[in-house]
Amino acid sequence: MLLSLWRAGYAQQTAAPAYEKRKLQVAEVNLVSSYYEQGGKNSAVTGGIGSEYLRDYAQSFDLVLKSTDRRNREHTVVFDFNLDHYTSASSDQIDPLTVSSASRSDTHIYPAISWNVRDDVRRVTKGISLAYSTEYDYKSYGVNLNFSKLSADNNREVSLKAGAFFDTWTVILPAELRPEGYGSGAHGDRDPVDHKPRNSYNLGLSVSQVINKRLQAFFTVEPAFQQGLLSTPFHRMYFNDGSETVERLPGSRLKLPVGLRLHYFLGDRFIVRTFYRYYIDNWGMKAHTVNLELPIKVTSFVSLSPFYRYSNQTAVRYFAPYGEHKPTDRYYTSDYDISGFHSQFFGMGIRLAPPGGLLGIGHWQSVELRYGRYNRSAGMGMQANSLTLLAKFK
């Protein structure tokens, strides 16, 4: 949807092109590889204390196919396949007495397919996407619908989207809190384990506007509603009287993020990209996020993109650190991801896009390497590094 901002920025008011009917053909291939590593000392698995060390290797493959029908409408089909493999020190503490718990390491697979139809005569784009996701403790099925309409001068686009995800979670409990006969959830364990639903529904309204030749704006509001098992049952909770249980959170959550993006073109070599998002939900969290990116065109085919993001959020009303909840509390969590903190994410990207293709390969349009560093509030000990490589073929 954000790509519509760029399309609108370079569009001009022209007559509808005279297409010829084309069969489905490969238009673009994207390959993405990334590495992520984090460390910290506030693991929710052990009640808000303990190692958060995690490594994640991710691979993504996008295949974009396009065709034109007899009514001169452009059809785009995208096959998206993603795979993450991670190892987690905190998850290994779900069952610390075993050699390896069910979630010490796992592979997350999430393919998706989407179909969009663009009608330049009516200035309308509409589409649908289907998604599937699986990991050791959950499965998810998702569907999204989208619709957008360009203005007559192609300088404004209004977009609507709606989606739903239907998840099933395996209720894995910490080893010491499992009832007699309750399974671990590990492969090969025949003892029964509960399964619970978690459903998510989201809407989105966005407006992109070309203000002048240099400035473009994009506004979005995306309310979302979740219902079902929203707590993580293998997150331990320690009360102030020394007793222990598992995390408990309400069975529904309403979220409302609102965002504004501005792109300003400073001549031929510089672009200023800014973004602000405000977030609020009915669990008591409020958050502000500001992002700045400054792509710099060093040569005709080399560009650098330094970026910086700052976020600040308040804690949900159910959060308290290790050992500070009362047994009489109705809901409780010591998950620092939904605590109050501020964070910074900064780094640099470099992109190569020579006119004749990379390494003499004409279809290899570009390659981009991005490094990012993430830090949370002083005293929390949470930090992370990420490295991403993107190759685009056309």
Secondary structure, DSSP 8 states (H G I E B T S, - for coil): -THHHHHHHH-----------EEEEEEEEEEEEEEEEEE-SB-TTTTS-B---EEEEEEEEEEEEEEE-TT--EEEEEEEEEEEEEEETTGGGSSTTSSS-TTSEEEEE--EEEEEEEETTTTEEEEEEEEEEEETTEEEEEEEEEEEEE-TTSSEEEEEEEEEEEEEEE----GGG--TT-----TT--S---EEEEEEEEEEEEEEEE-SSSEEEEEEE--EEEEE--S-TTSEEEBTTS-EEE-B--SEEEEEEEEEEEEEEETTTEEEEEEEEEEEETTS-EEEEEEEE--EE-SSSEEEEEEEEEEEE---TTB--TT-B-TT-SSBB--GGGSSEEEEEEEEEEEE--TT-BTTBTTEEEEEEEEEEEEESTTT--EEEEEEEEEEE-
